[in-house]
Amino acid sequence: MSEPTDRPGLSTAEDFDGPAFSPLYTTTVTVDGGAVSHGRASGRARSADGALDLTLRLPTELGGDGGGTNPEQLFAAGLAACFHGALSLVARRAGRNPATIAVEATVAFGRDPRDGGYLLRADLVITWPGTDAAIAAPLMKRADTLCPYTKMLALGTPATLTLAP
C-alpha cells in the first residue's frame, strides 16, 4: 500500500510569478528505440528520477503485439489526471465535494487529412454522481481554463527541437 498523499492547497495565485512563463516543475523522460529501433514499437521510457521506467509497444490495432503501454495511453492518463486535479480544485473552491469525480480520457491516433501524417484527438467524459449538470457545467468550464493539458489541446504548446552535441 502506498503512503497517503496530502491534498494540494486551494490556491494557485501564489504560483504566478510575472508576465512570462515560470516553470514550477520540470521532468525529463528519455525514450530509446529498443530492439527494432522504433520508440513506439519497442522502446523504453525512463524518467530522470527513475520513477517512470516502462516498455513501449505498438497496440495490436497498429500492427504491434500490444505487450506494453503506448504513448496514447500515457497521454490519456496525464490528461485525465490533470483535468481531474483542476476540476477537484474548482469544486472545492465552490464548496462542492470532489470525492466522487472520475475523469475518463479517450485519445485516438489517426491520419491527419490535411497532410496524410498523424493526428491525435482527445475526448473527456466526467462522471460526478449526485451533481446536477447545471452545477457541474460551469465548474468544468473553469477547470478547462486552468488545466494545462486542455490548454495545450486548445492552444498548442511551444516546443523546441535540438540535436544534442
Secondary structure as GFF3:
##gff-version 3
##sequence-region A 1 165
A	DSSP	three_ten_helix	13	15	.	.	.	ID=ss1
A	DSSP	beta_strand	29	32	.	.	.	ID=ss2
A	DSSP	three_ten_helix	34	36	.	.	.	ID=ss3
A	DSSP	alpha_helix	39	42	.	.	.	ID=ss4
A	DSSP	beta_strand	44	47	.	.	.	ID=ss5
A	DSSP	beta_strand	53	55	.	.	.	ID=ss6
A	DSSP	three_ten_helix	60	62	.	.	.	ID=ss7
A	DSSP	alpha_helix	71	93	.	.	.	ID=ss8
A	DSSP	beta_strand	102	111	.	.	.	ID=ss9
A	DSSP	beta_strand	118	127	.	.	.	ID=ss10
A	DSSP	alpha_helix	133	146	.	.	.	ID=ss11
A	DSSP	alpha_helix	148	155	.	.	.	ID=ss12
###
